[in-house]
Amino acid sequence: MTIYFMNTILDEIVSHKKEEVKLRKQKGISDLKESEMFFRTPISLRSALLETKLSIGVIAEIKRKSPSAGIIREDFSAKEIAKEYEENSASAISVLTDERYFGGSLNDLENVRNVVSIPLLRKDFIIDQVQIYEAKSFGADAILLIADILSRQQLEDLFFCAKENGLECLVEVYKPHSLEKINFDEMRLLGINNRNLKTMKVNLKHTEEIISFLPKDICVVSESGIKTSEDVLRVKNYGAKAILIGETLMKEKSPGKALKELVEGCTGKI
């Protein structure tokens, strides 16, 4: 394999993902379309974020490890963490399904779907329609599409494939020029990643910078680097309608309690 000679960890991940997808496509998708989960009616992620009981919509994330942080949580039960998140008013849950780099799996997604009733986001490096069928057949309500790793045509094809199958898309951007790929008439849920996926450095002000280029009625989710109530307040004031937060919560003994304290800490200040 040549992935060790790529320029960045993002290049390496995408290269490996292409190999995973190639192997999965060899199996076909009939088994996915015949699964029980495939026939359930998905829940709207966008509506859940905008109709939250909290001061800001929260997508609480489940992940074991990451390339930037290494092992985040040794004591890991996706089911128990998910139940904690729901009990503490998370609007939705993001489940990392990449195995090699984040320690996740589609089984984690299915296990979480079986114990909570709020929307689930499959967070992975989606580059092919077969991954959309996987997402639906394992219980996802939405998928993450990273604009920076997709062409405009790929992004549109994947978006409409998801839409045809009842799934919403959180379209994520980091680079400002990636906004040129986005059809804002259709793509109404936008994630702004505060982490540079090439250097792994985080800057919350990136949310403010990207929001300045967006139509006013886009539902913006600020992702990465949110650690304190002050951070939540900051991105809220920039115009974000929701946050995606994982590492900060996963490091805590009680992720659900940490979520509640984090958001309640800025209640009345927003």
C-alpha positions in Angstrom: 0.0 0.0 0.0 1.1 3.6 -0.7 -0.9 5.4 2.0 2.2 5.9 4.2 3.6 8.3 1.6 0.5 10.5 1.3 0.9 14.1 2.4 -1.7 14.2 5.2 -3.7 11.9 7.5 -6.8 12.9 5.6 -5.3 11.7 2.3 -4.4 8.4 4.1 -7.9 7.9 5.5 -9.6 8.6 2.1 -7.1 6.3 0.3 -7.9 3.5 2.8 -11.6 4.2 2.6 -11.5 3.6 -1.2 -10.1 0.2 -0.6 -12.8 -0.6 2.0 -15.6 0.5 -0.4 -14.1 -1.5 -3.2 -14.3 -4.7 -1.1 -17.9 -3.9 0.2 -19.2 -3.3 -3.4 -18.0 -6.7 -4.4 -20.7 -8.1 -2.0 -23.5 -6.1 -3.7 -26.2 -4.3 -1.8 -29.1 -6.7 -1.8 -28.4 -7.8 1.8 -28.5 -4.1 2.9 -31.8 -3.4 1.2 -33.4 -6.5 2.8 -32.4 -5.6 6.4 -35.1 -4.8 8.9 -33.6 -1.4 9.6 -33.8 -0.4 6.0 -37.6 -0.2 6.2 -37.8 2.1 9.2 -38.8 5.7 8.7 -35.8 8.0 9.4 -36.1 10.9 11.9 -35.3 14.5 10.8 -31.9 15.6 12.1 -32.4 19.2 11.0 -35.8 19.4 12.8 -34.3 17.9 16.0 -31.5 20.5 16.1 -33.8 23.4 15.5 -36.5 22.2 18.0 -34.1 21.4 20.8 -35.0 21.8 24.5 -31.5 23.1 25.1 -30.1 26.6 24.4 -28.5 25.2 21.3 -28.9 22.0 19.3 -26.4 19.3 20.2 -25.1 16.4 18.3 -23.3 14.3 20.9 -20.7 12.1 19.5 -19.6 8.5 20.2 -16.0 7.6 19.3 -13.3 5.5 20.8 -10.2 7.2 19.3 -9.0 9.6 16.7 -5.8 10.3 14.7 -5.3 13.5 16.6 -6.0 12.3 20.1 -5.3 8.6 20.0 -7.3 6.5 22.4 -10.0 8.7 23.9 -11.9 6.2 26.1 -10.9 2.8 27.2 -14.1 2.0 29.1 -16.5 2.0 26.1 -20.1 1.0 25.7 -21.8 2.7 22.8 -25.2 1.7 24.1 -24.7 3.1 27.6 -23.1 6.4 26.3 -26.0 6.8 23.9 -28.6 6.3 26.6 -26.8 8.9 28.8 -26.8 11.4 25.9 -30.5 11.0 25.3 -31.4 11.2 29.0 -29.5 14.5 29.1 -31.4 16.1 26.2 -29.0 15.6 23.3 -30.7 16.5 20.1 -29.0 13.8 18.2 -26.1 11.3 18.3 -23.2 11.0 16.0 -21.7 7.6 15.7 -18.2 7.2 14.3 -18.3 4.1 12.1 -14.7 4.2 10.7 -12.8 1.3 12.2 -9.2 1.7 11.4 -8.7 5.4 12.4 -11.6 6.0 14.9 -12.2 2.5 16.4 -15.9 2.5 15.3 -18.1 0.2 13.4 -21.5 -0.2 11.8 -22.4 -2.5 14.7 -22.0 0.5 17.1 -24.5 2.4 14.9 -27.0 -0.5 15.1 -26.5 -1.0 18.8 -27.2 2.7 19.5 -30.3 2.7 17.2 -31.7 -0.1 19.3 -31.6 1.9 22.6 -32.4 5.5 21.6 -35.2 7.3 19.8 -33.4 10.5 18.7 -31.8 10.9 15.3 -28.5 9.2 14.5 -25.8 10.6 12.2 -23.4 8.1 10.6 -20.1 9.9 10.7 -17.6 8.5 8.3 -15.8 9.3 5.1 -18.6 8.8 2.7 -17.4 8.5 -0.9 -19.7 6.0 -2.5 -23.5 5.3 -2.6 -22.9 1.8 -1.0 -22.1 3.6 2.2 -25.4 5.3 2.2 -27.2 2.0 1.9 -25.0 0.7 4.8 -26.0 3.7 6.9 -29.7 3.2 6.3 -29.6 -0.6 6.9 -27.8 -0.1 10.2 -30.2 2.6 11.6 -28.9 6.0 10.6 -31.2 8.9 10.0 -28.5 11.1 8.4 -25.0 10.9 7.0 -22.0 13.2 7.0 -20.7 14.4 3.6 -17.3 16.1 3.7 -17.3 18.6 0.8 -13.5 18.9 0.9 -13.0 15.3 -0.2 -15.7 15.3 -2.8 -16.1 16.9 -6.2 -19.2 19.0 -6.8 -20.7 16.1 -8.8 -19.9 13.5 -6.2 -21.4 15.7 -3.5 -24.6 16.1 -5.4 -24.9 12.5 -6.4 -24.4 11.3 -2.8 -26.7 13.9 -1.4 -29.6 13.0 -3.8 -29.0 9.3 -3.2 -29.3 9.9 0.5 -32.4 12.0 0.0 -34.1 9.3 -2.2 -33.5 6.9 0.6 -35.0 9.2 3.2 -31.7 10.2 4.8 -30.7 13.8 5.5 -27.1 15.0 5.0 -24.9 17.1 7.2 -22.6 18.7 4.6 -19.3 19.6 6.2 -16.9 22.2 5.0 -13.5 23.5 6.1 -12.1 25.3 3.1 -14.1 28.4 2.1 -13.8 27.5 -1.6 -15.6 24.2 -1.0 -18.8 26.3 -0.5 -18.8 26.6 -4.3 -19.8 22.9 -4.5 -22.9 23.3 -2.3 -26.4 23.7 -3.7 -27.9 25.8 -0.9 -31.4 25.4 -2.3 -31.2 21.7 -1.3 -28.4 21.4 1.2 -29.9 23.2 4.2 -27.8 21.6 7.0 -24.2 22.7 7.0 -21.4 21.6 9.3 -18.4 23.9 9.8 -15.4 22.0 10.9 -13.1 24.1 13.1 -10.4 21.5 12.7 -8.1 21.7 9.7 -8.2 18.1 8.5 -4.7 18.4 7.1 -2.9 19.9 10.1 -5.4 18.8 12.8 -5.2 22.3 14.4 -8.5 23.8 15.7 -9.7 27.4 15.5 -13.3 28.2 16.7 -13.2 31.5 14.8 -13.4 29.4 11.7 -17.1 29.1 12.3 -17.6 32.9 12.2 -15.5 33.2 9.0 -17.5 30.6 7.1 -20.9 31.7 8.3 -20.2 35.1 6.8 -20.4 33.5 3.4 -23.7 31.6 3.9 -27.3 32.3 3.3 -29.0 33.4 6.5 -31.5 30.5 6.7 -28.9 27.7 6.6 -28.9 25.6 9.8 -25.2 25.7 10.8 -23.5 23.1 13.0 -20.2 24.1 14.5 -17.9 21.1 14.8 -14.7 20.3 16.7 -12.8 22.2 19.4 -15.8 23.0 21.7 -14.6 22.3 25.2 -16.3 24.8 27.6 -19.6 26.7 28.1 -17.8 29.8 26.8 -17.0 27.9 23.6 -20.6 27.0 23.2 -21.6 30.6 23.7 -19.0 31.8 21.3 -20.1 29.7 18.3 -23.8 30.4 19.2 -23.0 34.1 18.9 -21.3 33.6 15.6 -24.6 32.2 14.3 -24.4 28.5 14.8 -27.7 26.8 15.5 -26.1 23.6 16.8 -22.8 22.1 17.8 -21.2 18.7 17.3 -19.2 17.7 20.3 -17.4 14.4 21.0 -13.9 14.3 22.4 -14.7 16.6 25.3 -17.6 14.5 26.4 -16.0 11.1 25.8 -13.1 11.9 28.1 -15.5 12.4 31.0 -16.6 9.7 33.4 -20.2 10.6 32.7 -20.5 11.9 29.1 -24.2 12.7 29.5 -23.7 14.7 32.7 -20.8 16.6 31.0 -23.1 17.4 28.1 -25.8 18.8 30.4 -23.3 20.9 32.4 -21.6 22.2 29.3 -24.8 23.6 27.8 -26.5 24.7 31.0 -23.4 26.7 31.8 -24.2 29.2 29.1 -28.0 29.2 29.6 -29.2 32.8 30.2 -26.1 34.2 28.5 -27.1 33.5 25.0 
